[in-house]
């Protein structure tokens, strides 16, 4: 057994050079110039990713150097002035909106000047909880008493239908495919509109505890009543799949595949902190909870009982109470607003657990290289069929040549009669030799050649065999990579489990060698 362990360890070192076994902190704190420790909202300018905005319990701050330094843009007065949301108009990046408990504020010049655009009637309408700017320049603001909309840059406002008139609106998202499809996250669940907000229907019922439950629809909220706890805290659209939406709630994460019409709960495996405070979709799905930041790392598989798995990556954060998430449009960084300030991850590669694990594959050939070698080794290249077709087409230009050799031999008797009894009999012999050569062309082959039928059959069989080879190469290749990552980032707790997985790694390597004539082992050899 010791000898086997040594051989497996040597083989693993060749495959996983420099494997890290511990994650390093990936977050650093930003805050020079921020007076309040708790950050409630954060936004990144889509046109200038180095320009950031954050909202706290009393102020809106701005930074022009990726959050290294901050200056006050808006100071609010009063006992309840928290900034719950900040929106940058993607079509007009200088336009800035801030949803506060003192109304909706607007700046036309990146925070240099401000004016209040909406305060509503009474304190409950004055408390703004969310704001969104749609591609058609409409402004949607979520209040403690429903949704208000402006079509003229905030000069005039109208309330939404009675369906969402008396619910606190905490999140707003519009479909990227059909901007008139809107979804609201409220204290009473999820509401959807397919006509730009004229009519709403509740598509998911979610409620908080009885003590925090919102009032029934149709009942007004008293001005001094506590703010209803949000059943749905956040909404996000997938930029890579526009019909996919995500909702963070008191019951975990929900996903919709049809622009918010139907919703299904996602797995909670590995997710600590049931209440989701924010959802963000970049190259992967990220959520914030009162227990930290998590990424949806493992897709559904039989090994996890048909459920995906979440992984935490908050090393370096001094507070795990996360309010909001934001990402730079150029992928340079991820920002988290926490109870202890604003934190930044410097690069997208650091958003994962620990250091970037892609160095594990530095010695491995790419999947394209392995596929090309496997195709050549199995002699199922598409070029082979193309070459056959070209040769069959050229065949019509070559003639059919026939060559024959003829030889004729004949004997004839001839009697030369004379005076009897004298006469003469003579024999005549004739020998003919000759060669025959004929050349012919079948011009119909220029249009159709019977060989094409046979090539079509062989092409179909070759394509099926090539697909089978490539499917097997892909399956072994990526299963091997997943096993490499698992061994590097989640080492097995016992020696037996480690040896079993290391042997499985060698088995996968041998399988790829069998399909490529030993190409993988030759590439990994020192």
Secondary structure, DSSP 8 states (H G I E B T S, - for coil): -HHHHHHHHHHHHHHSTT---S-----EEE-BT--SS-EEEEEE-SS-TT-EEEEESSEEEEESSTTSB-EEEEE--SS---EEEEEE-SSSTT-EEEEETTEEEEESSTTSS-EEEE--SSHHHH-EEEEEE-TTS-EEEEETTEEEEESSTTSS-EE--GGGTTS-EEEEEE-SS-TT-EEEEETTEEEEESSTTSS-EEEE-----GGG----TT----TTS-----SEEEEEE-TTSTT-EEEEETTEEEEESSTTSS-EE---TT---SSEEEEEESSSEEEEETTEEEEEEE---GGGTT--EEEE--TT-S---EEEEEE-TTSS-EEEEETTEEEEESSGGGGSSSS-GGGGGSSS--HHHHHHHHHHHHT--HHHHHHHHHHHHHGGGS-EEEEEEEEEEEEEEEEE--STT--EEEEEEEEEEEEEEEEE--GGGGT--THHHHHHHHHHHHHHHHHHHHHHHHHHHHHHHHHHHHHHHS--SSHHHHHHHHHHHHHHHHHHHHHHTSHHHHHH--
